[in-house]
Amino acid sequence: MEKSPLAPAAFPDLPRIAGVRPAVARARYKTWDRCDLTFVALDEGTAVAGVTTKSLCPSPEVEWCRAALPLGRARALVVNAGNSNAFTGHRGRAAVEAIAAKVAGAIGCEPSDVFVSSTGVIGVPLPIDKAEAGLDAALAAPEASWEEAAATIMTTDTFPKAATAKVVLGDRTVEILGIIKGSGMIAPDMATMLGFIFTDAAVEPAFLQAMLAEANGRSFSCITVDGDTSTSDTVLAFATGKAGNAPLASFDDAGADAFQAALTALCTELAQLVVRDGEGASKFIGITVEGAVSDESARTIALSIANSPLVKTAIAGEDANWGRVVMAVGKAGEPAERDKLAIRFGATQVARDGLAVEGYDEGPVAAHLKGQEVEIGVEIGLGTGRATVWTCDLTHGYIAINADYRS
């Protein structure tokens, strides 16, 4: 598949994370001849946190992770690509249990210390024989690069995705990195989206959970490609503690604010990479809504714009049809008053006080829409609520990919 035109020029240079060892293998869940199983071994003492889909039809892997997360500890991660194992009943649950049991026996831990994620086609049980054979290969494999690990978890993605950050905690510099996959079925409500974050910082599990939830609200839950929330969306964060910093347990601890800022920035970069690889995407779109009655109201309005097929196709066609933005604001179900509404594209104001600005010239807007980066700004005029979400345009490529996805 041709790489997205919005992809970064190169995969980032990622550090090794002490206490973390990735490996990859071929389980052959589909007919492809590529690695489709990522296994990550984690040293004893690793803390874990996670956010998962709010879909009411979650995969057995999501349910497994939800049950294990309150324990706060992890020793391994297994990620399968090509088969989501969702909507597969007792057979799907049995596959997850078999994976966790096999890994636990191999590395000497409890099954609940093993976290499992799957992505791909819905409704096909994960073959246990292929899972176990793939795990045997992964357990015996040499350490993989993070680029290999990120590429292995891809499905319709056109490029592997990762980001990294550093934070100084006391006299220690800690590393954070993340890998993510996602291209279609992206509208995380906590895209198909799986994200995994690793750090050598020492962080108490409950505080890591609080920080990840905060970061999620400003990143993964602010992106959409097609408005569809996956049955498998999962983001997990693992902290090995190998950096030797004084463990972070609350925002009163020195460096906690800096770690939160770095984690949020990393999650935002990962989330935006997913949008840049949106199925068929040719334009990256940032939508900022201000002046709403609350931040949550602003986010709802922004997502209404971002998920509108009419808005997305207009941008794909480089058509400065700002009336479609008005439509999307009006249908959002949030407080808005027509005669206080203002809209801009890029730096150009197109409408204010409920009508087009006097002397409106479409030329600068049309020029803005010819670029790969598009900005839409909306002022509601009712309060101080603000939110930014990110999406992509809707092209014929999206239909082509999804019309024959299972083939």
N, C-alpha and C positions, 0 to 999 in steps of 0.2 A: 504494500500500500504506500502511495506517495506521501512523504512527510508533509505535515501541515505547514502552510506558508507562514503561520504565526509562531512556529517553533523557535526556541533559542538556537543560536549558532552552534553551540556545543554543550555536551553534558558537563555539569560542573565538576570541579576537582573536590572530591569528598574525602574527609579524614577517616582514619580508622577510629572506631569507638571501642575503648577498652571494655572487655567483657561481652563483646558482641561478635559473632562469627557467622556470616552468611554463606550459604551454599545453594547451588541450583542443580536441577536434574530434569530428566524427561520422564513424565508419567504417561504421556501420550493419551491425554483425555480427549483430544481431537485427532484428526488425521495429519495435523501439522507435524513437521519434523523440526521441533524446536523445544527448548526447555520450557516447561510449564508448571514447575513446582519450585518454589523458593522456601528454603528451610533456614531459620536463623536460630542458632544456639545462644543462650543467654546465661551468664554466670550466676551462680547462686547469690541471692540477695538483691536481685533485680526487682524494682518496683514497677507496677503497671497501672495505667489508667486508660479509659476508652470511652468513645461515644459511638452509638450505633443508630441505625435507621429507626425512624418512628413508623415505618410501614407496618401495617397490621398483618402482613403476610411475610414475616421475616424468615430467613433461611435457618436451618439447624445450627450453622456456624455462628450466626448472630446470637441465637439463644444460648449456645455454649459459652460464648464470650461474656454475655450478660451475667450468667450464673457464676463465672469465675472471677470477674472483675472485683467484686467486693472483698475478695481475699487479698488483693493488692500485690500479689507476687507472680513472677513469670520466670520460666526457664527455657521456653522455646516458642517459636512462631512458625506455623506452616501455612503457606498461601498457595492455593491451586488456581490455575487459569484455564479457561475453556469450558468449565462446567460450574454453574453457581450452586448446584445441589439444593436449590430452593424449590419448595412445593413438591417435595419428594417423600413425605410421610416418614414412616418408621425406618425405611431403607436409608434415607438421608441421615437420620439421627444415628443409625448404626455405623455409617461410614465415618462420621465425625468422632464417635466414641472409639472406633478402631484406630483412627489416626492418632488420637490423643494417647491411647493405651500403648501403642507401638513406640511412640516417641518417649513416653514416660519410662517404659522398660529399658529403652536403649541408653538414656542419659541419667537414669536414676532419680526420678522426681515423681510427684503426684500427677495424674492426668489433668487435674485442674490447673496445673502450672503450664500447660501447653495450650496456646491460643491458635485457633484455626479460622482461616478465612477462605472463601471461594468466590470466583467470579466467572461469568459466562452464561451459557444457555440455562433458562429456567425450566424445571419440570423433568429433568433427566437425573436419576440417582447417580451419585458419584460412585464409580466402580471401585469396590474395596480392594480388589486384586491389583488394579493399576495404582491405587493410592499407596498400598504397602510396597509394591515394587519400586515406585518412585521414591518413597522414603528410604528404602534400603540404599538406593543409588545416592541420594542426597547425604545420608549419614556417612557414607564412605567417600564423598567427593571432597576435593581440596577447597580451600576458602575461595569464594567468588568475589569479584569486584562488585561494588554497589551498582555500577551500570548494568552488569549482568543480572543482578537481583531485580533491579527496576524493570528491565526488559522482559524478564520471565513472567512478571505478573500482568503484563499487558494483554488486552483482548483486541478491540478495534483501535486502540491507541496507535498513533503513527510515530511516536518517539518516546523513549524512556524519560521519566520525570523525577527530579530530585532537587533539593535545596539544602543549604547548610548555614550555620550561624555559630558564633562564639560569644561567650559571656564570661566576665571576670567575677568570680565569687570569692571574696576575701583575697587570699594570696594564690588562688587557683584559677586557671583558665579552663573552662569546660566547653566541650564540643556538643553541638546538636546537629543532627542531620535527619532528613526525611525522604522517603520515596513514596510515590503515589501512582495510581493508575486510574484512568477514567477518560471517557470520550463521549459516550452516549448514555442515555438513561441517567441524566445528571440534573438533580434538583434536590440535594441533600436536605433532609428535614431532621436534623438532630439537635461518587455520584453515580454505569455502575461504578461506584468509587470506593477504592480501598486505599488507605493511607497508613504508613507506619513510620513512627518517629523514634529515634534512638539518641540517648545522651549518656555521657559518663558522669553527669552530675548526681549528687546524692539528694534525693527528694523523697519526702514521706508520701506514701501512696495516696492518702486522702487529699493532700495539698496538690499533688500532681494531677489528680482528677479535677480539682477545682480550677487549676490553671488551664488544663486542656479544654474544659467546658467553656471557659471564658474565651480562649483563642478560637474555638470552633464557632462560637456565635458571631465572630467578626470575620470569619474566613470561609470555611467549608459550607456553612449555612447561608452564605451570601453569594453563591454561584448557581447558575442554571444554564444548561445547554438546551434542554427540550421540555423542561417542566415535569419530567417523570422521575419520581423518587424510587430508587432501587430497593429490592428486597434484601440486599446484601451490604449496603453502605456501612462501613466500619472504619474508624480511625483509632489506632492504638498507639500509646506512648510508653516507652520503656526507659527506665533510668537505672543504670547499673551501679552508680555510686563509686565507680573506680577513680574518679577525679580526686577524691579525698577531701572535698569541701565539707564544711559543717552542714549537716543535712538541713535542707529547707523544709520548714513545717508550717509557716504562715507568712503573710505579707509583712509582718513585723521583723522578719529575719533580714539581715543585711544581704543585699543582692537579689532579693526575691522579685522586686519590681523590674529589675533589669532582665532577669530570667523570663518573666512573663512577657515583657516587651519583645524579647528575642524569639520566644516561642510563637507569639502571635504573628510576628513578621514572617517567620518561616512558614507557618500554616497558610498565611495569605499568599505567599509566593507559590506554594504547592497548589493551592486552590486555583489560582490564576493560570497555572500551567495546564490544569485540566480544561479550563475554558479555551485556552489557546490551542488545544487539541480537540475541540468540539467537532463532532462528526460533520465533515463537509465545510467547516468554518473557513471564512476568508477574512473576517474582521473581528477584532477584539473590542468589546463594547463595555464601557464603564458608565453606570447610571447612578447619579447622586440625587437624592431627594432631600430637600431641606424645608424647614418651616412647617413640618407636620405636627400633629398634636402630641406625638411621642416618637421615640426612636423605633419602636416596634411598628407603629403605623407607617412611618417613613419606609421601613423595610418592606412592608406588605405592598405599598404603592410601587416601590422600585421593582419588586419581583413581578408585579402585574405588568409593568412595562417590559421587563426583560423576558417574560414568558409569552408575550403577545406575538403570534405568528405574523400578524400584519406589520408590527414594528420591525421584526427581525427580517422579513422579506423586503421591506422598503429599504432597509440599510444594505442588504445584500445587493439590491438594484441601484444603490446610491441615489435613492429618491428622497428628497428633503420634505417628506410628507409628515410634518409635525402634528397634523390633526390626529394621526394614529396614537401619538403620545397622549394627547388630550383624552382620547377614547379609553386608553389603558388606565389613566388616572381615575376617570369616572367610574369604571367598572370594578375598581379595587375593593369597594365596600368600606372604605375608610373616609373619615371626615375630609371634605374638600369643598371649596366654593369656587365656582367658575370664574367669577369676576376678581378673584385674588390670585389666580393661577398665572405663573410665569414659566417659560420654557426657553432653554438655550441648547444649541448644538455647538460643541467646542466653545469658543469664546464669543460666539455670535448669538445675541438675544433675538429670538424669533417671535415671541409672544409675551405679553404682559397685561395684567388686569383683564384677562379674559378675552383678548383679541390680539391680532397680529400687531407688532410694533409699527409705528408710523414710518413710512419709507422703507419697509422691509425689503432687503435685497437677498434673494436666494443664492446668489453667486458664491459668497464665502461658505455657506452651509454645504452647497454641492461640492465645493473643493475639499472641505473637511471630510465629507463622506467618501471621497475617493481614496483616502488613506486607509491603512490597516488598523489604526487605533481611532476609535470613535468615542466621543464623550457626549452624554446627554445630561443636562441639569434641569431639575424641576424645583420650583419654589411654590409651596402650597399656601403660605401666608397665614397660617393659623396658630403657629406655636414655635417651639425650638427643637422639635424632633428631627433627627438627621440619620441617614443611612446611605451606604454605597454598596451596590451589588455589581457583579460582573457576569456578562453573557457573551454570546457570539451571534453572528447572523445565521439565517436559515436559508440554505442553498439546495440546489438539486442534488448535491453530493450527499446530504443527509438522507434523502429518500433512497438513493442508490445503495447506500451502505445498509440501511435497515430493511429494505425490501427483500434482501436475500441473506440476512445475517446468519441463519442457521446452516447455510450450505457450506 
